[in-house]
Amino acid sequence: MTRPDLPRLVEQTRALLLLQMYLTLLVLLFMTLLMQFLTRAMGPDRGDRFVIVYVILLCVPFALGTSAWMFRRGLVLGWILAVVAEVVSLFIAVGSILGPFTGIAAVLLLVVASCIMVNLLRPEVRRFFFG
C-alpha cells in the first residue's frame, strides 16, 4: 500500500522538521559531552540555566519527530505540536545567541526554526491540515 503524496510545502516542512530533530540531537550530544565542564565554568546561577535549557532541548526532538510522523498522516495535532516545538526552539536559539552560547549550532537552529515557522503559517500548509 502506498501513501498519498503530500503537497510540496507540507513535505518540505516535514523534511525540515526531521532535519531540525537531527540537528537538535547533535546539539544535545555536544552539550552532554561538555556539560560537566560548562556548568563548572559558568558558576552556579548560569549552570542552572544551562541544565534547564538542556532538559527543554531533550523534549524538542521528540516533539519534532512526533509532529513529522503526524504530518505524514495529515493530523491537525501534528501542526499544533510543530508550532509549539518551533516556538520553543526559537526562544532557545534567540536566548543562546543573545547569551553565553553563541555559536554555529544556535544560528543553524534559528535559521531552520524560522524556515519551518514560515512554512507552517503558509496558506497551503494550513489548508492541508484545516481544510
HUCORRA-V148440 format. One record per residue. N is the residue number from 0. PHI is phi in radians with two decimals (none if undefined). OMEGA is omega in degrees with one decimal (NA if undefined). Layout:
n=(N/N)
phi=(PHI/PHI)
omega=(OMEGA/OMEGA)
This chain:
n=(0/1/2/3/4/5/6/7/8/9/10/11/12/13/14/15/16/17/18/19/20/21/22/23/24/25/26/27/28/29/30/31/32/33/34/35/36/37/38/39/40/41/42/43/44/45/46/47/48/49/50/51/52/53/54/55/56/57/58/59/60/61/62/63/64/65/66/67/68/69/70/71/72/73/74/75/76/77/78/79/80/81/82/83/84/85/86/87/88/89/90/91/92/93/94/95/96/97/98/99/100/101/102/103/104/105/106/107/108/109/110/111/112/113/114/115/116/117/118/119/120/121/122/123/124/125/126/127/128/129/130)
phi=(none/-1.77/-1.47/-1.19/-1.20/-1.56/-1.02/-0.95/-1.21/-1.17/-1.14/-1.11/-1.12/-1.07/-1.15/-1.17/-1.09/-1.17/-1.06/-1.15/-1.06/-1.18/-1.11/-1.14/-1.12/-1.15/-1.09/-1.11/-1.07/-1.07/-1.14/-1.13/-1.17/-1.84/-1.03/-1.07/-1.16/-1.20/-1.17/-1.24/-1.22/-1.56/1.60/-1.19/-1.21/-1.25/-1.12/-1.14/-1.12/-1.09/-1.15/-1.11/-1.08/-1.08/-1.16/-1.12/-1.15/-1.15/-1.42/-1.07/-1.06/-1.16/-1.15/-1.16/-1.13/-1.15/-1.18/-1.11/-1.12/-1.24/-1.04/-1.04/-1.65/1.32/-1.44/-1.11/-1.04/-1.12/-1.16/-1.11/-1.10/-1.13/-1.09/-1.10/-1.11/-1.25/-1.10/-1.10/-1.10/-1.13/-1.10/-1.15/-1.13/-1.15/-1.10/-1.23/-1.19/-1.40/-1.80/-1.42/-1.87/-1.07/-3.00/-1.14/-1.15/-1.17/-1.18/-1.08/-1.08/-1.11/-1.16/-1.16/-1.12/-1.14/-1.07/-1.17/-1.09/-1.08/-1.14/-1.11/-1.61/-1.27/-1.03/-1.09/-1.26/-1.10/-1.11/-1.09/-1.56/-1.88/1.20)
omega=(179.0/177.9/178.8/178.1/176.2/173.0/-173.8/-177.4/177.6/177.9/177.8/178.2/177.6/178.0/177.6/176.0/177.9/176.5/179.4/177.3/179.8/176.8/178.5/176.6/175.6/176.8/178.2/176.9/178.5/180.0/179.0/-179.2/-176.5/-173.9/-177.6/-180.0/-176.0/-179.4/176.5/-176.5/-176.2/-176.9/-173.1/-176.8/179.3/177.6/176.5/177.5/178.1/179.5/178.4/177.3/179.4/-179.3/177.2/179.6/175.3/-177.9/-174.6/-179.8/177.6/177.9/179.9/178.9/178.7/179.5/176.6/176.8/179.5/176.6/-178.2/-177.9/177.5/-178.6/-179.2/179.4/176.8/178.1/-179.6/179.1/177.8/178.9/179.6/179.9/179.6/176.3/177.2/179.5/178.7/177.7/179.3/-179.2/179.6/177.4/178.6/-179.6/179.7/-177.7/-173.8/-172.3/179.2/179.5/-177.1/-179.4/178.9/178.9/177.4/178.4/178.7/-178.3/-178.2/179.3/177.7/177.9/-179.5/179.4/178.3/179.6/-179.2/-177.0/177.8/-176.8/-178.2/-179.4/178.8/179.4/179.5/-176.8/-173.7/174.5/NA)
